[in-house]
Amino acid sequence: MTDASMAIASYPAAIARRTLLTAGIAALAGAVAGCQRPRIPDPHPANGLSVRTLTATPPFFVGWRGGSRDWPEMTTYGFEQAATHPGILAMELVVAQTADGVLVCSADPTTQRVTGLDFTVAEETWATLSGLKVRATETKDPRQPSQPLARLEDVIDRFIDRFVIFAEPLAQPAVGNLMAKLISLNAPGRIVWKQPINSDRFGEAKLHGFSTFGYVLDEPAHTGDNLKRLARSDEIDMIGASITHPRKLLTSVLDAARQNGKRPVTWKVGGRKELDRALKLGFEGIGSPAIREIVDLKV
């Protein structure tokens, strides 16, 4: 068995001019503000890292919800911390939209779980939500300071040159604006459009050069003959299901992936036990909220 980090492909050592310029501007801004941010190494430059290179040598790893067991969920701070770890190459974001059209990093329709204050994202403006902080109560170190709720642009503009991003709209109102934002980044090779396997937006995502991931829930619209039919679509590159699902469902997802040439992905892999199970079953993509630990485990 080899270290998990050895399973990740290496990339060219040259650093893109735009990445250098961005890093210089960020460092200058930090100095002016009188605060120090962790140095963000760029061992995998923008012109080398892509979905293709990420997935070339399984297993590949994704920080689920921005590594929500390691750092406050989907915050800029969490991405900063992940970026200091050379083995973390991909991160997941789920995005909701406010009443005034701002895309917010939120996996829930309300802010109750992550902030302790109950606001419905779709019913509030960013001016209202911008003062909220995401707590560390669900992390392995709940003593960490709370961190500001993040807008999508605060995270993705800064880190699209560092990570492959798996991006999902939480609900229909966010779909159009999220798609437009991802297109504007001009980095289709580093984006995976993620939605339920029966979504009708995969074709649009493929037209813009994105990779696609359709996930399976334990419901009739996703399983049985529907799964077999949906998995045949040329518009879907990866399919998967949470490792918490029963073995029967996971096996059906893996069979559909193998029969149709899709990469199988699972998530909620929180530690050694779940990782061993996922790899034994045959999953190639491993989504983990405890991404720092998972990429360091020997597999």
Protein Blocks (a to p, Z undefined) as FASTA:
>chain_A
ZZfklmpccddfbdcfklmmmmmmmmmmmmmnopacdddddfbcfklgcfklmmmpccdd
ddeehipmlpcchifklmmmmmmpmklmbdcddddddfkopacddfbfbfklmnopacdf
klpcfklmmmpccdfklmmblmbccdddddfklmmmmmmmmpccddddfblklmmmmmmm
mmmnopmklcccdddfkbcklmmmmmnopacdddddddfklgcjllmmmmmpmkbfbdcd
dfkbcfklmmmmmmmmmmnopacddehiabfklmmmmmmnopabdcdfklmlmmmpcZZ
